[in-house]
Amino acid sequence: TNGVAGCCAKSTIAPLDRVKILLQAQNPHYKHLGVFATLKAVPKKEGFLGLYKGNGAMMIRIFPYGAIQFMAFDNYKKFLNTHLGISGHIHRLMAGSMAGMTAVICTYPLDVIRARLAFQVTGEHRYTGIRNAFQTIYLKEGGISGFYCGLTPTIIGMAPYAGFSFFTFGTLKTLGLTRFPELLGKPSLDNPDVLVLKTHVNLMCGGVAGAIAQTISYPLDVARRRMQLGASLSDFDKCCSLTKTLKHVYTQYGVKKGLYRGLSLNYIRCIPSQAVAFTTYEFMRQILHLN
């Protein structure tokens, strides 16, 4: 179920993700362009499929990622409830954060590979594909540790991101169903006495949750991408630790054109992505009677 939710969400926004990586890491070929100009320039320069570079690695990653995150969320929630007696908003926030971190750590090498492949521009390829990228990074960048560059900003950013999005989603859902049950709710498929959110409201809650959470952690996302790209960047030596990377991006490009470059893309991409993922998740849960 959850792998399907993730796949549906991610394939719709793959071109936006490629452009985001190019912008965040200031790719020299598209450095002078904004979001929409880059979206137009990529197919011209690299063909239509250029918009989907790195998408293979993302698809492979999304199945285990989605599955681990949602399974871990439910399990952590039960664990916190049973063993620590914590319930309500706090345990939703904690379980969300812990689930996010678990999923990220398990699938991180694929994220690094996907960033490297997406950053390549036709005519200047360092890697021929996923397997070649794996081998090259493993052999030339210090074995396993080469796949974990940028994990620090990812984990720091994940805590508020995963926690906050589940928290916001859960809170909006509870508020909506308590205050406006007739307007926003509909009976659950498997139990008419239980109210669930209407599909379009679910979409909206998922979208708002994603947008708020991503804004909070965006500069960390920029730092993560630069650190993941490692040797692919000309200024790699300045991006070897989180503080150095943030400092370098800030002094070199400033806040708007550096730390928050590509943020508008995040809103465009995270709203459908989050919404589809959460809605599919809720829908599948009902079909499989997991409520």
C-alpha positions in Angstrom: 0.0 0.0 0.0 2.5 2.6 1.1 4.9 1.9 -1.7 2.1 2.5 -4.1 1.2 5.8 -2.4 4.7 7.0 -2.6 5.1 6.0 -6.3 1.9 7.7 -7.4 3.0 10.8 -5.6 6.6 10.9 -6.8 6.2 10.1 -10.5 3.9 13.1 -10.9 6.6 15.5 -9.7 9.8 14.0 -11.0 10.5 16.8 -13.5 10.1 19.4 -10.7 12.5 17.4 -8.5 15.2 17.3 -11.2 14.9 21.1 -11.7 15.0 21.6 -7.9 18.3 19.7 -7.6 19.8 21.7 -10.6 18.7 25.0 -8.9 19.7 24.2 -5.3 23.2 23.2 -6.3 23.6 26.1 -8.8 24.3 23.9 -11.8 26.5 26.0 -14.1 24.4 25.3 -17.2 21.2 26.6 -15.6 22.7 28.9 -13.0 21.3 32.1 -14.5 17.7 30.8 -14.9 14.7 30.8 -12.6 12.3 27.9 -12.0 10.1 28.1 -15.1 13.0 29.1 -17.4 14.8 25.9 -16.2 11.8 23.8 -16.8 11.7 25.0 -20.4 15.5 24.9 -20.9 16.0 21.2 -19.7 14.0 19.6 -22.5 15.6 21.9 -25.1 19.1 21.1 -24.0 18.7 17.4 -22.9 15.5 16.2 -24.6 12.2 15.5 -22.9 13.5 12.6 -20.9 16.1 14.9 -19.4 13.4 16.0 -17.0 13.4 12.4 -15.6 17.1 12.1 -14.9 17.6 10.3 -11.6 14.0 9.1 -11.5 15.0 5.4 -11.7 16.8 5.6 -8.4 13.9 7.6 -6.9 11.4 4.9 -8.0 13.6 2.1 -6.5 13.9 4.1 -3.3 10.3 5.1 -2.9 8.9 1.5 -2.3 11.0 0.7 0.8 10.9 4.4 1.9 7.1 4.7 1.9 6.6 1.3 3.4 9.2 1.8 6.1 7.9 5.3 7.0 4.2 4.4 7.4 4.8 1.0 9.0 7.3 2.6 11.4 4.9 5.4 12.2 2.1 3.0 13.2 4.5 0.9 15.2 6.2 3.8 17.0 2.7 5.2 17.8 1.6 1.9 19.4 5.0 1.7 21.2 4.8 5.2 22.6 1.2 4.6 23.6 1.7 1.3 25.3 5.1 1.7 26.9 5.3 5.4 27.7 1.6 6.1 28.0 1.9 9.1 25.7 -1.0 9.8 23.4 -2.6 12.6 21.5 -0.7 15.3 19.6 2.7 14.7 21.2 3.0 11.0 20.4 1.9 11.7 16.8 4.7 14.3 16.5 7.3 11.9 18.1 6.2 8.9 16.1 6.2 10.9 12.9 9.7 12.2 13.5 11.1 8.7 14.4 9.4 7.1 11.4 10.8 9.7 9.0 14.3 9.2 10.3 14.1 5.4 10.2 13.0 5.5 6.5 15.7 8.1 5.5 18.6 6.2 7.1 17.5 2.9 5.5 17.2 4.3 1.9 19.7 7.1 2.0 22.3 5.8 -0.5 19.7 5.7 -3.2 18.9 9.4 -2.5 22.6 10.3 -3.0 22.7 8.4 -6.3 19.5 10.0 -7.5 20.9 13.5 -6.7 24.2 12.7 -8.6 22.3 11.4 -11.6 19.9 14.3 -11.6 22.7 16.8 -11.4 24.4 15.5 -14.6 23.9 17.4 -17.8 24.0 15.6 -21.1 27.5 15.7 -22.6 29.2 15.8 -19.2 28.2 12.5 -17.6 30.3 11.2 -14.7 28.0 8.2 -14.2 26.4 6.0 -16.8 23.6 4.8 -14.5 22.6 3.6 -11.0 25.0 0.6 -10.9 27.9 2.7 -12.2 27.2 5.5 -9.7 27.1 2.9 -6.9 30.5 1.4 -7.9 32.2 4.8 -8.5 31.1 6.3 -5.2 32.0 3.1 -3.3 35.4 2.9 -4.9 36.4 6.6 -5.1 34.7 8.2 -2.1 35.5 6.1 0.9 33.3 3.0 0.6 30.0 3.0 2.5 30.6 6.4 4.2 30.6 7.9 0.7 26.9 7.2 0.5 26.1 9.0 3.7 27.3 12.6 2.9 24.7 15.1 3.9 23.0 12.8 6.4 23.3 15.3 9.2 21.2 18.1 7.6 18.8 15.4 6.4 18.2 14.0 9.9 18.0 17.5 11.5 15.5 18.5 8.8 13.6 15.3 8.9 12.7 15.7 12.6 10.6 18.8 12.2 9.6 17.7 8.6 8.2 14.2 9.3 7.0 15.1 12.7 5.4 18.3 11.7 3.7 17.0 8.6 2.1 14.1 10.4 1.3 16.4 13.3 -0.3 19.0 11.1 -2.2 16.4 9.1 -3.4 14.6 12.2 -4.4 17.9 13.9 -6.2 19.3 10.8 -8.0 15.9 10.5 -9.1 15.9 14.1 -10.2 19.5 14.1 -12.0 19.2 10.8 -14.0 16.1 11.9 -14.8 17.5 15.4 -15.9 21.0 14.3 -17.5 20.4 10.9 -18.4 16.7 10.7 -21.2 17.1 8.2 -19.2 19.5 5.9 -15.8 17.7 5.9 -16.6 14.1 7.0 -18.1 11.0 5.4 -18.7 7.5 6.9 -15.8 5.1 6.7 -16.2 2.3 4.1 -15.9 -0.5 6.6 -17.6 1.1 9.5 -20.5 3.6 9.0 -20.2 4.8 12.6 -16.6 6.1 12.0 -16.1 9.4 10.2 -13.3 9.9 7.8 -12.3 13.0 5.9 -13.7 13.6 2.4 -11.1 12.9 -0.3 -10.7 16.6 -1.4 -10.3 17.7 2.3 -7.8 14.9 2.8 -5.9 16.3 -0.2 -6.0 19.8 1.3 -4.8 18.8 4.7 -2.0 16.7 3.3 -0.9 19.7 1.1 -1.0 22.2 3.9 1.0 19.9 6.2 3.6 19.4 3.5 3.9 23.1 2.6 4.4 24.2 6.3 6.9 21.5 7.1 9.0 22.0 4.0 9.3 25.8 4.5 10.7 25.3 7.9 13.4 22.8 6.8 14.3 24.2 3.3 17.8 25.6 3.9 18.8 22.2 5.4 17.5 20.6 2.2 19.8 22.9 0.1 22.7 21.9 2.3 21.9 18.2 2.0 21.8 18.3 -1.8 25.2 20.1 -2.0 26.8 17.7 0.4 25.3 14.7 -1.4 26.7 15.9 -4.7 30.2 15.9 -3.3 32.8 15.6 -6.1 30.2 16.6 -8.7 30.4 20.2 -7.5 33.3 22.6 -8.4 33.1 24.1 -4.9 33.0 20.7 -3.2 35.8 21.6 -0.7 33.6 24.3 0.8 30.6 21.9 1.3 32.2 19.2 3.5 30.2 19.9 6.7 26.7 21.3 7.5 27.9 24.6 9.0 30.5 25.2 6.2 27.9 24.4 3.5 25.3 26.8 5.0 27.9 29.5 5.5 29.3 29.1 2.0 25.8 29.2 0.3 24.8 32.2 2.4 28.0 34.2 1.7 28.2 33.2 -2.0 24.5 33.5 -3.0 22.6 35.0 0.0 19.2 34.0 1.4 16.8 34.2 -1.5 19.1 33.1 -4.3 21.0 30.6 -2.1 19.4 29.2 1.0 15.9 29.4 -0.4 16.6 28.9 -4.1 13.9 26.7 -5.7 11.5 27.1 -2.7 8.6 28.0 -5.0 9.1 24.6 -6.7 8.7 23.0 -3.3 5.2 24.4 -2.9 4.2 23.3 -6.4 5.7 19.9 -5.9 5.0 19.2 -2.3 1.3 19.9 -2.4 0.3 17.2 -4.9 3.0 14.9 -3.6 2.0 15.0 0.0 -1.7 15.1 -0.8 -1.6 12.1 -3.1 0.5 10.1 -0.6 -1.7 10.8 2.4 -4.9 10.2 0.5 -3.8 6.9 -1.1 -2.6 5.9 2.4 -5.9 6.6 4.1 -7.9 5.0 1.2 -5.7 1.8 1.2 -6.1 1.6 5.0 -9.8 1.6 4.7 -9.9 -0.9 1.9 -7.7 -3.2 3.9 -9.7 -2.5 7.1 -6.8 -1.1 9.0 -8.7 1.7 10.5 
